[in-house]
Amino acid sequence: MTAPVAVFGEALRRAERGEPAALRLVGPDGAAVRILDADAWHTRHRPGDGSLLARCPDGTVDLGCGPGRLAAALHASGRRVLGVDVSPQAVRYARRRGAPVLRQDLFRPLPGEGGWRGALLADGNIGIGGDPARLLRRCRRLVGPNGAVLAEVDPPGAESWHGPVALAGPGRTSAPFPWAFVAADDIAAIARRAALRLDETWTEAGRWFARLTP
C-alpha cells in the first residue's frame, strides 16, 4: 500500500504547482474525519502564526515541520531552530526556504536532546503517533527541565480522539497509521501524564494553542 509520506509529498507538489492540494484523513470506514489543506502548509504565513512564533524561544525544534513555513520564519528572525520531518519532499521544500531541517523520525535520537528551549507541534502535529501523552513525553525529553512545549490544539468543546486513519489525496489513499486530535479543554490532563503542566492557552484567527512546561 502507498506510504502516507508519498501521498503527503504529492499534495505538496500539487500545491507548489498551484493545483488543488486538499487531503482527507479518513477512518477505517472510509469516512473523512478531517480535511487538510496542503496549500496552508506551503504558504509563507497562516493566520494565527504570529502569536505562535512570538512565543517560540531561541532554540526551538519544530516537530513535523512539513515544508518549513514556521522553521523558516524562526530562522529568518535570527532564532536557532531545527525542523524535523519524515517526508523527503517536505524536507526539500524546507531547505529551499533556508530552514535548517533534518529528515528523521522524531521518536529517534535528535541533535541537542534535552537542550532545546522549545518544542513546537503546530498544524495538528500533536496527533503524530496517535498517543499525545507519549508524544508530549518525547517533547519533554527534548526540552529538558527549563524548556516549553508549544502545541496547536482543537477548539474547546471539540472531541478528542485517537485511532487509525489513512491519508487520502487525488487518486490514491495511504496505508493506515495512528493519529489523534486533542481539544483545548483536554490538553491539561494529557500534559499531566507527560509530567507537564498547562501554563497558557490562547486563540488567534480561529486557531487554538497551548504552552506546556515541565
N, C-alpha and C positions, 0 to 999 in steps of 0.2 A: 504494500500500500504506500501511497505518497506520504513522505515525511511532512510534518507541519511546517518546518523551515522552508521547504520547497514552495508550498502554497503561499506562505508569507512573502518569500522573495519575489515570486511572480507578481504579487499585489504591489510591492514596492516598484518593480519595473513598470507596471502599468501606470502607477501614479506619476512616475518621472516622465512618461510619455504623454501625460495629460489625459489618459483614458480612465474610465470608471474603475475604481480600485476598492470597492466595498467588499468586505469579508463578513462571513457569518460564523459565529460559534454555534454549533448545533449539538444537541443532546443525542443520546442513544436512539431516540425515536425519529431523529432527523429534523425535529422542530428547532427553529432558531431560538437560542437563549440570549444572544446578544449580537447586535450589528456593530461591526467595526469598520472604521474608515481609514485606510492606509494614507489617504491624502492628508489627513490631520497630522499623522506622524511625520510625513515627509516635508511638511511646511516648515518655515523657519520659526513660526510662533503660533501657538494656540491661545485663544482667550483663556485666562487663568494662569498662564505660565509665569506671569510677572511676580505674583506673590510667592509662588513656589521657589522660583530662582532666587528671590531676595532672601529666603531663609536657608539656602544651601551654603554651608561654610566652605572656606578654602580647604580643600582636601575632601572631595566628595566622590564616592563611587556610585555611578549611575547604572543600576542593575536592570538588564533588559532594555538597553539604551536605544534599540532599534536603529534607525538611520541617523541618530545622533543629534536630534534637534536641541535637546537640553544640554548634553555634554558639550556641544559646540558653543552654545551660548555661555556656559560657565568658563570654558577655555578662553573665549574672546574677552571675557571680563577680567582675565588675569588670575582666575582661581585655578588651583590644581584640581584636576578631575581625571577619572578613568571611566570610560564607558565599557560595559561588558555585555556581550550578546552572543548567542549561538548561531545566528543567521549570517552566513558569509556575505549575502547581498547587503544586509543591513550594515555590516562592518565596513564593506567597501564604501557605501554612501557616507557613513560617519567619518571615515578617514578622508574622504574627498572634501568634507566640510572643515577639515583641520582638527577634528576631535581626537584626542588620544583614546584609543579603543582596543580592546582585547577580545578575540573570538574565544570564548570559554564558557563552560557551564558554571554558573555562579556558585553551585554547591561544591565545586572542586577548588583546590587552593588558588588564591589570588594574590597578587603583589600587595604588600602593605597590610597583611592580616593583623587586625587588632589596632591599627594605627590611623585608620580613616576617621575623620571628624564627622562625616555624614554619609549615610547610605540612602539612595533615592530610589523609590518604587513608584514611578509615575505611569499614567496611561493604563491603569488596571493591572500593573505588574505585581500587585500584591497577590494575584491569583496564581503566579508561577509555582508549579509543583503540586497544586491542589491542596496544600496544607499550610495555611497562612501562619500558624504558630511555629511550624518548623522553619518557614522562610524567615520569620522575624528573629528566631534564634540564630539563624545564619547571619542575619544583618547585625545582630548584637555582637557576635564574634568579630565581625569585620570592623566595627567602630570602637570596640573596647569600652572602658568604663566612662569615658568623657565625651562620647560622641552622641549623635542623634540619628534617628531614622525618620525620613520624611516620606509618607505614603499617601497616594491618592486612593480614596475610598468611594463607595457609593453613597448617595444621599441618605439621611436619616429616614427610617421607615421602609427602606428597600430591604429585600430579603437576602440575607447572607446565605451562601450556597456553595457546595463543593461537589465535584463528581467528574465523570469522564465527558469530554467534549471532543469534537473534531472541528477543524478549520475548513470552511467551505468557501471557495473562490470561483471565479469564472471557469467552468468546465471541469473542475476536479475538487475532491474532498480528501482531506488528510486522514491518516490513521488516528485513532482516538488517543487522547492524552489527558492527564488530570489537570483540572483548573478550579478556581474558586472566585467568589465575589464576597466582599466584606462591606457591610453597611457601617456608616459613621457611628451609629449607636451600639455597634458590637465590637468596635476596634479596641476599646479599653480592656474588655475581658480577654480577648485574644492576646493582646500585648502582655497581660499579666502572666500568661502561660509561657511567655518567652522572657520573663524577668525584665520586662519593660513597663514603663508607666506612660500614660497619656498626659502630655504636657499641654497640648493645644489642638483644637480643631478650628478650621476656618473654611470659608467658601468664597469663591470668585468665579464669575461668569458661568454659574450653574455647576461648577465642579467643587468637590469636597476633598479636604486634605486633613492629615493628622501628623503631629510631631510627637515622636516617642523617644524616651530616653531611658537608659538603664536605671 
